[in-house]
């Protein structure tokens, strides 16, 4: 069963207190992260098509969380490449999936993400390179979390993630 990842207050994509944000909730099976995304009509660039920058933002967020789950640390995007395969329609439930693909050298993390329509067709896909958040900036980042972020930063048995109806606040 997938576990629900913790969220922040202010993030544009996953923030629970951002009135203009997307309010996405990511889950993980321990390797991949997923979220359901239903773009609103006001997310359009051209009429009836979600703005490509917003699509890139959602794909980036999936890769950031995937790197956090796989590596145990939060990361900033250093490079993002997006391939738009089909126009993304507003008002449709879409699936976004991300996963870390490699850690080739030093702190560099590689990831990929896809955005699919209800029929499973790829609408957009991305690859990215990520660098861990410097330790000096980590405390401010962690203060914005709602609940227990240690589920992402810890190795071994996750804590602070919930499965169907349960919440753990243990810090391990």
SVG drawing of the C-alpha trace seen along z (x, -y; Angstrom):
<svg xmlns="http://www.w3.org/2000/svg" viewBox="-13 -32 44 34">
<polyline fill="none" stroke="black" stroke-width="0.4" points="0.0,0.0 1.3,-3.4 2.2,-5.8 1.2,-9.5 4.1,-11.8 4.3,-14.8 3.4,-18.3 4.5,-21.8 2.4,-24.9 3.7,-27.2 4.7,-25.1 2.9,-26.1 2.4,-22.4 1.9,-20.6 1.3,-23.4 -1.7,-23.0 -1.9,-26.7 -1.1,-28.2 -4.5,-29.6 -3.3,-29.8 -1.4,-26.5 -2.3,-23.1 -2.6,-21.3 -1.3,-18.0 -0.8,-15.1 2.0,-12.7 2.2,-9.0 5.0,-6.6 5.6,-2.9 9.1,-3.5 10.5,-3.8 8.1,-5.9 6.0,-8.9 2.5,-9.6 -0.2,-12.2 -3.5,-12.9 -3.6,-16.3 -6.8,-18.0 -5.8,-21.2 -8.4,-24.0 -9.5,-26.0 -7.6,-29.0 -4.4,-27.0 -4.7,-27.3 -2.1,-29.0 -3.9,-28.7 -7.6,-28.2 -8.3,-24.6 -4.7,-23.7 -2.8,-23.8 0.2,-26.2 3.4,-24.3 5.2,-26.0 2.6,-24.6 3.0,-21.1 6.8,-21.5 6.2,-22.6 4.2,-19.5 6.7,-17.2 9.5,-18.9 7.7,-18.5 7.3,-14.7 11.0,-14.4 11.9,-16.4 9.8,-14.1 11.2,-11.0 14.7,-12.1 13.7,-12.8 12.3,-9.3 15.2,-7.5 18.1,-9.5 16.8,-10.6 17.4,-14.3 15.5,-17.2 17.0,-18.6 16.8,-21.7 16.4,-21.3 19.7,-22.0 18.4,-21.1 15.0,-20.3 14.1,-18.9 10.5,-18.5 9.0,-16.8 5.4,-17.8 3.8,-14.9 0.1,-16.0 -1.8,-19.1 -2.8,-18.8 -6.5,-19.5 -7.9,-21.2 -10.6,-19.6 -9.4,-16.1 -7.9,-13.8 -4.3,-13.2 -1.6,-11.0 1.9,-12.3 4.6,-9.8 8.3,-10.4 11.3,-8.3 15.0,-8.8 16.9,-7.0 20.5,-7.4 23.1,-8.9 26.0,-8.9 28.6,-11.0 28.9,-13.1 25.6,-14.8 24.0,-14.7 20.6,-13.0 18.9,-12.1 15.2,-11.6 12.3,-11.3 8.6,-11.9 5.5,-11.4 2.1,-13.0 -0.6,-10.6 -4.2,-11.0 -7.0,-8.7 -6.3,-6.3 -2.7,-6.0 -1.3,-8.1 1.8,-10.1 1.0,-13.8 4.4,-15.1 7.6,-13.6 10.6,-15.1 14.1,-14.3 16.0,-16.3 19.2,-16.8 18.9,-17.6 21.3,-18.8 20.7,-18.3 19.5,-21.4 22.6,-22.7 22.6,-22.0 22.6,-25.7 19.2,-26.1 17.6,-22.9 16.2,-24.2 14.1,-26.9 12.8,-24.3 11.9,-21.9 10.1,-24.5 7.5,-24.8 6.5,-21.1 3.1,-20.0 3.6,-16.8 6.7,-14.7 9.2,-15.2 11.6,-12.5 9.8,-9.9 11.7,-11.3 15.0,-12.1 15.3,-8.9 16.7,-5.7 15.2,-2.3 11.6,-2.2 9.8,-5.4 8.0,-7.3 5.5,-10.1 3.8,-8.9 0.2,-7.7 -1.6,-4.8 -5.3,-4.7 -6.5,-6.7 -3.5,-6.5 -0.9,-9.1 2.4,-8.7 4.2,-11.6 7.1,-9.7 10.5,-11.2 13.1,-8.5"/>
</svg>
